[in-house]
Amino acid sequence: MINKSVKVEFCVRVAANILKVASIRVFVNWDFPFLPRVGEFVEPTIWFPYLDFRNQKIEEKLTAEAKADLQEYLNVGGDDFESWFFDNACRSEHVVMVSYYTDFKDDDTKEVYASIVLDAIPETT
């Protein structure tokens, strides 16, 4: 059996009080034997290490409320921006949509990608 990772794009929805944009995109080489399905959960620890803070300019997209919360976190001895972001913005674990698309290469081959949308875990009453 060939063990090949699959390229996965996670579209992670973020709470409106954290970022000025609705979601962030994270590209991951998925090495697990199966892809998550709608209704399942994906822990942020799976995709968070692949998040490129610099290229996505995440710190610039923070809301005023989030900037104030971050500053307070740092003032009381919090680790760093990435730790704060993980604790406050990474609440999206619930798979709400999975789609597949292809990308044609220069040599006329094509590669299949998965796009997975994650949202906050639905609350139960």
Backbone as XML, in Angstrom:
<?xml version="1.0"?>
<chain id="A" units="angstrom">
  <residue number="1" name="MET">
    <atom name="N" x="0.839" y="-1.179" z="0.000"/>
    <atom name="CA" x="0.000" y="0.000" z="0.000"/>
    <atom name="C" x="0.884" y="1.243" z="0.000"/>
  </residue>
  <residue number="2" name="ILE">
    <atom name="N" x="0.523" y="2.205" z="-0.827"/>
    <atom name="CA" x="1.269" y="3.449" z="-0.915"/>
    <atom name="C" x="0.777" y="4.390" z="0.170"/>
  </residue>
  <residue number="3" name="ASN">
    <atom name="N" x="1.706" y="4.899" z="0.944"/>
    <atom name="CA" x="1.343" y="5.842" z="1.992"/>
    <atom name="C" x="1.653" y="7.245" z="1.497"/>
  </residue>
  <residue number="4" name="LYS">
    <atom name="N" x="0.626" y="7.936" z="1.037"/>
    <atom name="CA" x="0.800" y="9.281" z="0.506"/>
    <atom name="C" x="-0.118" y="10.229" z="1.252"/>
  </residue>
  <residue number="5" name="SER">
    <atom name="N" x="0.416" y="11.359" z="1.649"/>
    <atom name="CA" x="-0.430" y="12.332" z="2.345"/>
    <atom name="C" x="-1.328" y="13.035" z="1.332"/>
  </residue>
  <residue number="6" name="VAL">
    <atom name="N" x="-2.432" y="13.522" z="1.818"/>
    <atom name="CA" x="-3.398" y="14.251" z="1.009"/>
    <atom name="C" x="-3.320" y="15.718" z="1.395"/>
  </residue>
  <residue number="7" name="LYS">
    <atom name="N" x="-3.348" y="16.583" z="0.421"/>
    <atom name="CA" x="-3.342" y="18.013" z="0.708"/>
    <atom name="C" x="-4.753" y="18.420" z="1.116"/>
  </residue>
  <residue number="8" name="VAL">
    <atom name="N" x="-4.850" y="19.031" z="2.285"/>
    <atom name="CA" x="-6.143" y="19.447" z="2.818"/>
    <atom name="C" x="-6.088" y="20.939" z="3.134"/>
  </residue>
  <residue number="9" name="GLU">
    <atom name="N" x="-7.122" y="21.629" z="2.719"/>
    <atom name="CA" x="-7.291" y="23.036" z="3.070"/>
    <atom name="C" x="-8.377" y="23.091" z="4.138"/>
  </residue>
  <residue number="10" name="PHE">
    <atom name="N" x="-8.009" y="23.561" z="5.330"/>
    <atom name="CA" x="-8.992" y="23.786" z="6.382"/>
    <atom name="C" x="-9.417" y="25.243" z="6.315"/>
  </residue>
  <residue number="11" name="CYS">
    <atom name="N" x="-10.698" y="25.472" z="6.224"/>
    <atom name="CA" x="-11.257" y="26.814" z="6.304"/>
    <atom name="C" x="-11.849" y="26.902" z="7.703"/>
  </residue>
  <residue number="12" name="VAL">
    <atom name="N" x="-11.167" y="27.613" z="8.578"/>
    <atom name="CA" x="-11.512" y="27.644" z="9.997"/>
    <atom name="C" x="-12.267" y="28.932" z="10.305"/>
  </residue>
  <residue number="13" name="ARG">
    <atom name="N" x="-13.526" y="28.796" z="10.676"/>
    <atom name="CA" x="-14.327" y="29.968" z="11.025"/>
    <atom name="C" x="-13.932" y="30.458" z="12.408"/>
  </residue>
  <residue number="14" name="VAL">
    <atom name="N" x="-13.785" y="31.763" z="12.529"/>
    <atom name="CA" x="-13.320" y="32.379" z="13.769"/>
    <atom name="C" x="-14.392" y="33.349" z="14.259"/>
  </residue>
  <residue number="15" name="ALA">
    <atom name="N" x="-14.565" y="33.408" z="15.564"/>
    <atom name="CA" x="-15.586" y="34.286" z="16.160"/>
    <atom name="C" x="-15.380" y="35.741" z="15.743"/>
  </residue>
  <residue number="16" name="ALA">
    <atom name="N" x="-16.488" y="36.437" z="15.540"/>
    <atom name="CA" x="-16.450" y="37.824" z="15.071"/>
    <atom name="C" x="-15.779" y="38.765" z="16.070"/>
  </residue>
  <residue number="17" name="ASN">
    <atom name="N" x="-15.746" y="38.395" z="17.347"/>
    <atom name="CA" x="-15.101" y="39.280" z="18.322"/>
    <atom name="C" x="-13.582" y="39.098" z="18.352"/>
  </residue>
  <residue number="18" name="ILE">
    <atom name="N" x="-13.055" y="38.167" z="17.581"/>
    <atom name="CA" x="-11.608" y="37.917" z="17.532"/>
    <atom name="C" x="-10.979" y="38.536" z="16.283"/>
  </residue>
  <residue number="19" name="LEU">
    <atom name="N" x="-11.510" y="38.187" z="15.110"/>
    <atom name="CA" x="-10.937" y="38.667" z="13.852"/>
    <atom name="C" x="-11.942" y="39.469" z="13.052"/>
  </residue>
  <residue number="20" name="LYS">
    <atom name="N" x="-11.427" y="40.364" z="12.218"/>
    <atom name="CA" x="-12.277" y="41.167" z="11.331"/>
    <atom name="C" x="-12.702" y="40.368" z="10.101"/>
  </residue>
  <residue number="21" name="VAL">
    <atom name="N" x="-12.146" y="39.197" z="9.907"/>
    <atom name="CA" x="-12.522" y="38.314" z="8.796"/>
    <atom name="C" x="-13.252" y="37.107" z="9.376"/>
  </residue>
  <residue number="22" name="ALA">
    <atom name="N" x="-14.071" y="36.467" z="8.556"/>
    <atom name="CA" x="-14.901" y="35.359" z="9.044"/>
    <atom name="C" x="-14.129" y="34.063" z="9.242"/>
  </residue>
  <residue number="23" name="SER">
    <atom name="N" x="-13.033" y="33.880" z="8.492"/>
    <atom name="CA" x="-12.314" y="32.615" z="8.587"/>
    <atom name="C" x="-10.854" y="32.781" z="8.190"/>
  </residue>
  <residue number="24" name="ILE">
    <atom name="N" x="-10.082" y="31.782" z="8.533"/>
    <atom name="CA" x="-8.685" y="31.707" z="8.113"/>
    <atom name="C" x="-8.503" y="30.381" z="7.385"/>
  </residue>
  <residue number="25" name="ARG">
    <atom name="N" x="-7.547" y="30.346" z="6.487"/>
    <atom name="CA" x="-7.270" y="29.113" z="5.740"/>
    <atom name="C" x="-5.940" y="28.549" z="6.192"/>
  </residue>
  <residue number="26" name="VAL">
    <atom name="N" x="-5.942" y="27.232" z="6.377"/>
    <atom name="CA" x="-4.736" y="26.542" z="6.804"/>
    <atom name="C" x="-4.554" y="25.326" z="5.904"/>
  </residue>
  <residue number="27" name="PHE">
    <atom name="N" x="-3.386" y="25.205" z="5.294"/>
    <atom name="CA" x="-3.106" y="24.079" z="4.408"/>
    <atom name="C" x="-2.268" y="23.048" z="5.146"/>
  </residue>
  <residue number="28" name="VAL">
    <atom name="N" x="-2.715" y="21.798" z="5.089"/>
    <atom name="CA" x="-2.109" y="20.712" z="5.864"/>
    <atom name="C" x="-1.843" y="19.525" z="4.951"/>
  </residue>
  <residue number="29" name="ASN">
    <atom name="N" x="-0.725" y="18.854" z="5.160"/>
    <atom name="CA" x="-0.496" y="17.554" z="4.531"/>
    <atom name="C" x="-1.078" y="16.506" z="5.470"/>
  </residue>
  <residue number="30" name="TRP">
    <atom name="N" x="-2.222" y="15.974" z="5.108"/>
    <atom name="CA" x="-2.987" y="15.048" z="5.950"/>
    <atom name="C" x="-2.405" y="13.648" z="5.811"/>
  </residue>
  <residue number="31" name="ASP">
    <atom name="N" x="-1.832" y="13.134" z="6.899"/>
    <atom name="CA" x="-1.177" y="11.828" z="6.876"/>
    <atom name="C" x="-1.995" y="10.722" z="7.532"/>
  </residue>
  <residue number="32" name="PHE">
    <atom name="N" x="-3.208" y="11.043" z="7.950"/>
    <atom name="CA" x="-4.037" y="10.038" z="8.601"/>
    <atom name="C" x="-4.713" y="9.156" z="7.549"/>
  </residue>
  <residue number="33" name="PRO">
    <atom name="N" x="-5.120" y="7.953" z="7.913"/>
    <atom name="CA" x="-5.645" y="7.008" z="6.908"/>
    <atom name="C" x="-7.041" y="7.358" z="6.379"/>
  </residue>
  <residue number="34" name="PHE">
    <atom name="N" x="-7.699" y="8.348" z="6.939"/>
    <atom name="CA" x="-9.039" y="8.725" z="6.479"/>
    <atom name="C" x="-9.228" y="10.224" z="6.679"/>
  </residue>
  <residue number="35" name="LEU">
    <atom name="N" x="-10.152" y="10.797" z="5.929"/>
    <atom name="CA" x="-10.473" y="12.214" z="6.081"/>
    <atom name="C" x="-11.684" y="12.351" z="6.992"/>
  </residue>
  <residue number="36" name="PRO">
    <atom name="N" x="-11.756" y="13.436" z="7.744"/>
    <atom name="CA" x="-12.927" y="13.639" z="8.605"/>
    <atom name="C" x="-14.180" y="13.871" z="7.767"/>
  </residue>
  <residue number="37" name="ARG">
    <atom name="N" x="-15.310" y="13.454" z="8.324"/>
    <atom name="CA" x="-16.594" y="13.613" z="7.643"/>
    <atom name="C" x="-17.424" y="14.678" z="8.349"/>
  </residue>
  <residue number="38" name="VAL">
    <atom name="N" x="-18.431" y="15.153" z="7.649"/>
    <atom name="CA" x="-19.337" y="16.153" z="8.220"/>
    <atom name="C" x="-19.927" y="15.594" z="9.510"/>
  </residue>
  <residue number="39" name="GLY">
    <atom name="N" x="-19.932" y="16.404" z="10.551"/>
    <atom name="CA" x="-20.451" y="15.993" z="11.845"/>
    <atom name="C" x="-19.370" y="15.525" z="12.802"/>
  </residue>
  <residue number="40" name="GLU">
    <atom name="N" x="-18.201" y="15.191" z="12.267"/>
    <atom name="CA" x="-17.099" y="14.768" z="13.126"/>
    <atom name="C" x="-16.339" y="16.002" z="13.617"/>
  </residue>
  <residue number="41" name="PHE">
    <atom name="N" x="-15.342" y="15.765" z="14.440"/>
    <atom name="CA" x="-14.575" y="16.845" z="15.039"/>
    <atom name="C" x="-13.100" y="16.692" z="14.703"/>
  </residue>
  <residue number="42" name="VAL">
    <atom name="N" x="-12.431" y="17.834" z="14.526"/>
    <atom name="CA" x="-10.991" y="17.871" z="14.273"/>
    <atom name="C" x="-10.382" y="18.785" z="15.333"/>
  </residue>
  <residue number="43" name="GLU">
    <atom name="N" x="-9.542" y="18.229" z="16.159"/>
    <atom name="CA" x="-8.873" y="19.008" z="17.195"/>
    <atom name="C" x="-7.985" y="20.075" z="16.557"/>
  </residue>
  <residue number="44" name="PRO">
    <atom name="N" x="-7.972" y="21.280" z="17.108"/>
    <atom name="CA" x="-7.104" y="22.333" z="16.573"/>
    <atom name="C" x="-5.624" y="21.956" z="16.575"/>
  </residue>
  <residue number="45" name="THR">
    <atom name="N" x="-5.225" y="21.043" z="17.448"/>
    <atom name="CA" x="-3.814" y="20.645" z="17.483"/>
    <atom name="C" x="-3.388" y="19.967" z="16.181"/>
  </residue>
  <residue number="46" name="ILE">
    <atom name="N" x="-4.349" y="19.532" z="15.363"/>
    <atom name="CA" x="-4.029" y="18.920" z="14.065"/>
    <atom name="C" x="-3.594" y="19.986" z="13.066"/>
  </residue>
  <residue number="47" name="TRP">
    <atom name="N" x="-4.353" y="21.090" z="12.970"/>
    <atom name="CA" x="-4.068" y="22.095" z="11.945"/>
    <atom name="C" x="-3.289" y="23.300" z="12.456"/>
  </residue>
  <residue number="48" name="PHE">
    <atom name="N" x="-3.323" y="23.564" z="13.753"/>
    <atom name="CA" x="-2.695" y="24.774" z="14.286"/>
    <atom name="C" x="-1.198" y="24.875" z="13.970"/>
  </residue>
  <residue number="49" name="PRO">
    <atom name="N" x="-0.423" y="23.798" z="14.058"/>
    <atom name="CA" x="1.016" y="23.933" z="13.752"/>
    <atom name="C" x="1.301" y="24.386" z="12.317"/>
  </residue>
  <residue number="50" name="TYR">
    <atom name="N" x="0.330" y="24.240" z="11.416"/>
    <atom name="CA" x="0.519" y="24.641" z="10.022"/>
    <atom name="C" x="0.096" y="26.084" z="9.754"/>
  </residue>
  <residue number="51" name="LEU">
    <atom name="N" x="-0.487" y="26.731" z="10.734"/>
    <atom name="CA" x="-0.980" y="28.095" z="10.560"/>
    <atom name="C" x="0.189" y="29.051" z="10.397"/>
  </residue>
  <residue number="52" name="ASP">
    <atom name="N" x="0.199" y="29.781" z="9.302"/>
    <atom name="CA" x="1.272" y="30.719" z="8.995"/>
    <atom name="C" x="0.823" y="32.125" z="9.419"/>
  </residue>
  <residue number="53" name="PHE">
    <atom name="N" x="1.178" y="32.510" z="10.626"/>
    <atom name="CA" x="0.746" y="33.793" z="11.179"/>
    <atom name="C" x="1.267" y="34.977" z="10.372"/>
  </residue>
  <residue number="54" name="ARG">
    <atom name="N" x="2.489" y="34.876" z="9.892"/>
    <atom name="CA" x="3.118" y="36.005" z="9.196"/>
    <atom name="C" x="2.455" y="36.253" z="7.842"/>
  </residue>
  <residue number="55" name="ASN">
    <atom name="N" x="2.297" y="35.221" z="7.031"/>
    <atom name="CA" x="1.739" y="35.414" z="5.693"/>
    <atom name="C" x="0.269" y="35.799" z="5.726"/>
  </residue>
  <residue number="56" name="GLN">
    <atom name="N" x="-0.468" y="35.308" z="6.701"/>
    <atom name="CA" x="-1.891" y="35.639" z="6.779"/>
    <atom name="C" x="-2.139" y="36.958" z="7.527"/>
  </residue>
  <residue number="57" name="LYS">
    <atom name="N" x="-1.084" y="37.522" z="8.099"/>
    <atom name="CA" x="-1.181" y="38.809" z="8.798"/>
    <atom name="C" x="-2.315" y="38.787" z="9.819"/>
  </residue>
  <residue number="58" name="ILE">
    <atom name="N" x="-2.363" y="37.745" z="10.594"/>
    <atom name="CA" x="-3.462" y="37.543" z="11.543"/>
    <atom name="C" x="-3.497" y="38.632" z="12.604"/>
  </residue>
  <residue number="59" name="GLU">
    <atom name="N" x="-2.343" y="39.037" z="13.075"/>
    <atom name="CA" x="-2.328" y="40.053" z="14.130"/>
    <atom name="C" x="-2.951" y="41.369" z="13.649"/>
  </residue>
  <residue number="60" name="GLU">
    <atom name="N" x="-2.789" y="41.679" z="12.373"/>
    <atom name="CA" x="-3.370" y="42.901" z="11.809"/>
    <atom name="C" x="-4.889" y="42.807" z="11.683"/>
  </residue>
  <residue number="61" name="LYS">
    <atom name="N" x="-5.433" y="41.592" z="11.666"/>
    <atom name="CA" x="-6.870" y="41.381" z="11.467"/>
    <atom name="C" x="-7.643" y="41.274" z="12.786"/>
  </residue>
  <residue number="62" name="LEU">
    <atom name="N" x="-6.951" y="41.463" z="13.902"/>
    <atom name="CA" x="-7.630" y="41.385" z="15.196"/>
    <atom name="C" x="-8.603" y="42.540" z="15.369"/>
  </residue>
  <residue number="63" name="THR">
    <atom name="N" x="-9.712" y="42.285" z="16.025"/>
    <atom name="CA" x="-10.651" y="43.353" z="16.367"/>
    <atom name="C" x="-10.070" y="44.151" z="17.531"/>
  </residue>
  <residue number="64" name="ALA">
    <atom name="N" x="-10.643" y="45.310" z="17.792"/>
    <atom name="CA" x="-10.187" y="46.140" z="18.915"/>
    <atom name="C" x="-10.355" y="45.388" z="20.233"/>
  </residue>
  <residue number="65" name="GLU">
    <atom name="N" x="-11.457" y="44.674" z="20.372"/>
    <atom name="CA" x="-11.697" y="43.887" z="21.584"/>
    <atom name="C" x="-10.627" y="42.811" z="21.777"/>
  </residue>
  <residue number="66" name="ALA">
    <atom name="N" x="-10.271" y="42.141" z="20.683"/>
    <atom name="CA" x="-9.257" y="41.092" z="20.759"/>
    <atom name="C" x="-7.875" y="41.681" z="21.063"/>
  </residue>
  <residue number="67" name="LYS">
    <atom name="N" x="-7.556" y="42.832" z="20.486"/>
    <atom name="CA" x="-6.269" y="43.478" z="20.766"/>
    <atom name="C" x="-6.145" y="43.835" z="22.244"/>
  </residue>
  <residue number="68" name="ALA">
    <atom name="N" x="-7.233" y="44.341" z="22.815"/>
    <atom name="CA" x="-7.222" y="44.690" z="24.240"/>
    <atom name="C" x="-7.056" y="43.434" z="25.098"/>
  </residue>
  <residue number="69" name="ASP">
    <atom name="N" x="-7.730" y="42.360" z="24.727"/>
    <atom name="CA" x="-7.619" y="41.103" z="25.466"/>
    <atom name="C" x="-6.209" y="40.527" z="25.359"/>
  </residue>
  <residue number="70" name="LEU">
    <atom name="N" x="-5.630" y="40.607" z="24.167"/>
    <atom name="CA" x="-4.258" y="40.135" z="23.961"/>
    <atom name="C" x="-3.294" y="40.941" z="24.821"/>
  </residue>
  <residue number="71" name="GLN">
    <atom name="N" x="-3.437" y="42.260" z="24.838"/>
    <atom name="CA" x="-2.542" y="43.106" z="25.621"/>
    <atom name="C" x="-2.638" y="42.771" z="27.108"/>
  </residue>
  <residue number="72" name="GLU">
    <atom name="N" x="-3.853" y="42.557" z="27.587"/>
    <atom name="CA" x="-4.041" y="42.182" z="28.987"/>
    <atom name="C" x="-3.384" y="40.831" z="29.278"/>
  </residue>
  <residue number="73" name="TYR">
    <atom name="N" x="-3.531" y="39.891" z="28.351"/>
    <atom name="CA" x="-2.909" y="38.565" z="28.482"/>
    <atom name="C" x="-1.392" y="38.692" z="28.592"/>
  </residue>
  <residue number="74" name="LEU">
    <atom name="N" x="-0.800" y="39.512" z="27.742"/>
    <atom name="CA" x="0.656" y="39.695" z="27.757"/>
    <atom name="C" x="1.105" y="40.446" z="29.009"/>
  </residue>
  <residue number="75" name="ASN">
    <atom name="N" x="0.302" y="41.400" z="29.475"/>
    <atom name="CA" x="0.653" y="42.177" z="30.667"/>
    <atom name="C" x="0.697" y="41.332" z="31.937"/>
  </residue>
  <residue number="76" name="VAL">
    <atom name="N" x="-0.111" y="40.292" z="31.989"/>
    <atom name="CA" x="-0.131" y="39.441" z="33.188"/>
    <atom name="C" x="0.790" y="38.227" z="33.041"/>
  </residue>
  <residue number="77" name="GLY">
    <atom name="N" x="1.686" y="38.272" z="32.057"/>
    <atom name="CA" x="2.686" y="37.220" z="31.922"/>
    <atom name="C" x="2.338" y="36.104" z="30.967"/>
  </residue>
  <residue number="78" name="GLY">
    <atom name="N" x="1.368" y="36.338" z="30.087"/>
    <atom name="CA" x="1.035" y="35.334" z="29.079"/>
    <atom name="C" x="2.219" y="35.081" z="28.159"/>
  </residue>
  <residue number="79" name="ASP">
    <atom name="N" x="2.257" y="33.896" z="27.572"/>
    <atom name="CA" x="3.406" y="33.488" z="26.759"/>
    <atom name="C" x="3.666" y="34.379" z="25.548"/>
  </residue>
  <residue number="80" name="ASP">
    <atom name="N" x="2.803" y="34.300" z="24.541"/>
    <atom name="CA" x="3.004" y="35.046" z="23.309"/>
    <atom name="C" x="1.700" y="35.094" z="22.527"/>
  </residue>
  <residue number="81" name="PHE">
    <atom name="N" x="1.735" y="35.773" z="21.387"/>
    <atom name="CA" x="0.544" y="35.932" z="20.564"/>
    <atom name="C" x="-0.030" y="34.591" z="20.123"/>
  </residue>
  <residue number="82" name="GLU">
    <atom name="N" x="0.827" y="33.683" z="19.678"/>
    <atom name="CA" x="0.340" y="32.392" z="19.183"/>
    <atom name="C" x="-0.367" y="31.603" z="20.277"/>
  </residue>
  <residue number="83" name="SER">
    <atom name="N" x="0.130" y="31.636" z="21.493"/>
    <atom name="CA" x="-0.527" y="30.946" z="22.607"/>
    <atom name="C" x="-1.885" y="31.572" z="22.897"/>
  </residue>
  <residue number="84" name="TRP">
    <atom name="N" x="-1.931" y="32.905" z="22.906"/>
    <atom name="CA" x="-3.212" y="33.592" z="23.131"/>
    <atom name="C" x="-4.211" y="33.226" z="22.042"/>
  </residue>
  <residue number="85" name="PHE">
    <atom name="N" x="-3.753" y="33.243" z="20.781"/>
    <atom name="CA" x="-4.642" y="32.941" z="19.660"/>
    <atom name="C" x="-5.182" y="31.518" z="19.772"/>
  </residue>
  <residue number="86" name="PHE">
    <atom name="N" x="-4.327" y="30.584" z="20.117"/>
    <atom name="CA" x="-4.776" y="29.192" z="20.263"/>
    <atom name="C" x="-5.855" y="29.088" z="21.344"/>
  </residue>
  <residue number="87" name="ASP">
    <atom name="N" x="-5.622" y="29.739" z="22.471"/>
    <atom name="CA" x="-6.577" y="29.663" z="23.587"/>
    <atom name="C" x="-7.900" y="30.365" z="23.300"/>
  </residue>
  <residue number="88" name="ASN">
    <atom name="N" x="-7.884" y="31.416" z="22.496"/>
    <atom name="CA" x="-9.077" y="32.243" z="22.304"/>
    <atom name="C" x="-9.787" y="32.055" z="20.968"/>
  </residue>
  <residue number="89" name="ALA">
    <atom name="N" x="-9.061" y="31.733" z="19.946"/>
    <atom name="CA" x="-9.675" y="31.694" z="18.615"/>
    <atom name="C" x="-9.868" y="30.285" z="18.056"/>
  </residue>
  <residue number="90" name="CYS">
    <atom name="N" x="-9.230" y="29.315" z="18.636"/>
    <atom name="CA" x="-9.278" y="27.962" z="18.075"/>
    <atom name="C" x="-10.400" y="27.140" z="18.692"/>
  </residue>
  <residue number="91" name="ARG">
    <atom name="N" x="-11.602" y="27.585" z="18.499"/>
    <atom name="CA" x="-12.762" y="26.882" z="19.025"/>
    <atom name="C" x="-13.490" y="26.105" z="17.929"/>
  </residue>
  <residue number="92" name="SER">
    <atom name="N" x="-13.047" y="26.267" z="16.700"/>
    <atom name="CA" x="-13.696" y="25.597" z="15.572"/>
    <atom name="C" x="-13.149" y="24.189" z="15.417"/>
  </residue>
  <residue number="93" name="GLU">
    <atom name="N" x="-13.970" y="23.219" z="15.733"/>
    <atom name="CA" x="-13.568" y="21.815" z="15.642"/>
    <atom name="C" x="-14.566" y="20.985" z="14.851"/>
  </residue>
  <residue number="94" name="HIS">
    <atom name="N" x="-15.763" y="21.473" z="14.688"/>
    <atom name="CA" x="-16.862" y="20.724" z="14.101"/>
    <atom name="C" x="-16.795" y="20.806" z="12.570"/>
  </residue>
  <residue number="95" name="VAL">
    <atom name="N" x="-16.743" y="19.654" z="11.895"/>
    <atom name="CA" x="-16.702" y="19.628" z="10.435"/>
    <atom name="C" x="-18.114" y="19.884" z="9.912"/>
  </residue>
  <residue number="96" name="VAL">
    <atom name="N" x="-18.277" y="20.994" z="9.189"/>
    <atom name="CA" x="-19.597" y="21.334" z="8.667"/>
    <atom name="C" x="-19.704" y="21.149" z="7.150"/>
  </residue>
  <residue number="97" name="MET">
    <atom name="N" x="-18.564" y="21.024" z="6.467"/>
    <atom name="CA" x="-18.608" y="20.797" z="5.031"/>
    <atom name="C" x="-17.282" y="20.198" z="4.564"/>
  </residue>
  <residue number="98" name="VAL">
    <atom name="N" x="-17.373" y="19.263" z="3.634"/>
    <atom name="CA" x="-16.188" y="18.680" z="3.008"/>
    <atom name="C" x="-16.420" y="18.708" z="1.505"/>
  </residue>
  <residue number="99" name="SER">
    <atom name="N" x="-15.456" y="19.221" z="0.775"/>
    <atom name="CA" x="-15.559" y="19.204" z="-0.681"/>
    <atom name="C" x="-14.188" y="18.838" z="-1.251"/>
  </residue>
  <residue number="100" name="TYR">
    <atom name="N" x="-14.193" y="18.426" z="-2.494"/>
    <atom name="CA" x="-12.968" y="17.999" z="-3.159"/>
    <atom name="C" x="-12.818" y="18.773" z="-4.456"/>
  </residue>
  <residue number="101" name="TYR">
    <atom name="N" x="-11.589" y="19.070" z="-4.809"/>
    <atom name="CA" x="-11.338" y="19.737" z="-6.073"/>
    <atom name="C" x="-10.011" y="19.267" z="-6.627"/>
  </residue>
  <residue number="102" name="THR">
    <atom name="N" x="-9.785" y="19.537" z="-7.908"/>
    <atom name="CA" x="-8.555" y="19.103" z="-8.548"/>
    <atom name="C" x="-7.743" y="20.320" z="-8.960"/>
  </residue>
  <residue number="103" name="ASP">
    <atom name="N" x="-6.458" y="20.098" z="-9.046"/>
    <atom name="CA" x="-5.525" y="21.123" z="-9.487"/>
    <atom name="C" x="-4.690" y="20.509" z="-10.604"/>
  </residue>
  <residue number="104" name="PHE">
    <atom name="N" x="-4.763" y="21.086" z="-11.776"/>
    <atom name="CA" x="-4.008" y="20.559" z="-12.898"/>
    <atom name="C" x="-2.590" y="21.113" z="-12.879"/>
  </residue>
  <residue number="105" name="LYS">
    <atom name="N" x="-1.636" y="20.222" z="-13.049"/>
    <atom name="CA" x="-0.216" y="20.587" z="-13.041"/>
    <atom name="C" x="0.250" y="20.903" z="-14.459"/>
  </residue>
  <residue number="106" name="ASP">
    <atom name="N" x="1.459" y="21.433" z="-14.569"/>
    <atom name="CA" x="2.030" y="21.775" z="-15.875"/>
    <atom name="C" x="2.211" y="20.553" z="-16.772"/>
  </residue>
  <residue number="107" name="ASP">
    <atom name="N" x="2.414" y="19.384" z="-16.172"/>
    <atom name="CA" x="2.642" y="18.179" z="-16.969"/>
    <atom name="C" x="1.335" y="17.419" z="-17.249"/>
  </residue>
  <residue number="108" name="ASP">
    <atom name="N" x="0.215" y="18.106" z="-17.194"/>
    <atom name="CA" x="-1.125" y="17.562" z="-17.476"/>
    <atom name="C" x="-1.595" y="16.513" z="-16.489"/>
  </residue>
  <residue number="109" name="THR">
    <atom name="N" x="-0.911" y="16.386" z="-15.362"/>
    <atom name="CA" x="-1.428" y="15.507" z="-14.317"/>
    <atom name="C" x="-2.307" y="16.349" z="-13.404"/>
  </residue>
  <residue number="110" name="LYS">
    <atom name="N" x="-3.125" y="15.686" z="-12.647"/>
    <atom name="CA" x="-3.958" y="16.435" z="-11.719"/>
    <atom name="C" x="-3.850" y="15.840" z="-10.332"/>
  </residue>
  <residue number="111" name="GLU">
    <atom name="N" x="-4.053" y="16.691" z="-9.358"/>
    <atom name="CA" x="-3.971" y="16.288" z="-7.971"/>
    <atom name="C" x="-5.290" y="16.646" z="-7.300"/>
  </residue>
  <residue number="112" name="VAL">
    <atom name="N" x="-5.793" y="15.749" z="-6.469"/>
    <atom name="CA" x="-7.055" y="15.989" z="-5.781"/>
    <atom name="C" x="-6.760" y="16.562" z="-4.397"/>
  </residue>
  <residue number="113" name="TYR">
    <atom name="N" x="-7.495" y="17.607" z="-4.054"/>
    <atom name="CA" x="-7.375" y="18.248" z="-2.747"/>
    <atom name="C" x="-8.712" y="18.124" z="-2.027"/>
  </residue>
  <residue number="114" name="ALA">
    <atom name="N" x="-8.652" y="18.169" z="-0.718"/>
    <atom name="CA" x="-9.874" y="18.219" z="0.089"/>
    <atom name="C" x="-9.944" y="19.591" z="0.745"/>
  </residue>
  <residue number="115" name="SER">
    <atom name="N" x="-11.131" y="20.148" z="0.794"/>
    <atom name="CA" x="-11.372" y="21.403" z="1.484"/>
    <atom name="C" x="-12.376" y="21.108" z="2.592"/>
  </residue>
  <residue number="116" name="ILE">
    <atom name="N" x="-11.996" y="21.395" z="3.824"/>
    <atom name="CA" x="-12.824" y="21.058" z="4.986"/>
    <atom name="C" x="-13.114" y="22.334" z="5.768"/>
  </residue>
  <residue number="117" name="VAL">
    <atom name="N" x="-14.385" y="22.604" z="5.976"/>
    <atom name="CA" x="-14.796" y="23.798" z="6.724"/>
    <atom name="C" x="-15.068" y="23.393" z="8.175"/>
  </residue>
  <residue number="118" name="LEU">
    <atom name="N" x="-14.419" y="24.106" z="9.094"/>
    <atom name="CA" x="-14.589" y="23.854" z="10.528"/>
    <atom name="C" x="-15.297" y="25.038" z="11.155"/>
  </residue>
  <residue number="119" name="ASP">
    <atom name="N" x="-16.236" y="24.732" z="12.037"/>
    <atom name="CA" x="-16.956" y="25.777" z="12.768"/>
    <atom name="C" x="-16.974" y="25.406" z="14.234"/>
  </residue>
  <residue number="120" name="ALA">
    <atom name="N" x="-17.467" y="26.302" z="15.049"/>
    <atom name="CA" x="-17.550" y="26.047" z="16.487"/>
    <atom name="C" x="-18.454" y="24.848" z="16.746"/>
  </residue>
  <residue number="121" name="ILE">
    <atom name="N" x="-18.157" y="24.153" z="17.803"/>
    <atom name="CA" x="-18.978" y="23.008" z="18.187"/>
    <atom name="C" x="-20.380" y="23.519" z="18.529"/>
  </residue>
  <residue number="122" name="PRO">
    <atom name="N" x="-21.394" y="22.919" z="17.923"/>
    <atom name="CA" x="-22.754" y="23.407" z="18.221"/>
    <atom name="C" x="-23.112" y="23.179" z="19.684"/>
  </residue>
  <residue number="123" name="GLU">
    <atom name="N" x="-23.771" y="24.184" z="20.241"/>
    <atom name="CA" x="-24.187" y="24.067" z="21.654"/>
    <atom name="C" x="-25.452" y="23.241" z="21.745"/>
  </residue>
  <residue number="124" name="THR">
    <atom name="N" x="-25.526" y="22.424" z="22.798"/>
    <atom name="CA" x="-26.731" y="21.639" z="23.032"/>
    <atom name="C" x="-27.460" y="22.202" z="24.239"/>
  </residue>
  <residue number="125" name="THR">
    <atom name="N" x="-28.749" y="22.099" z="24.199"/>
    <atom name="CA" x="-29.522" y="22.617" z="25.336"/>
    <atom name="C" x="-30.226" y="21.501" z="26.065"/>
  </residue>
</chain>
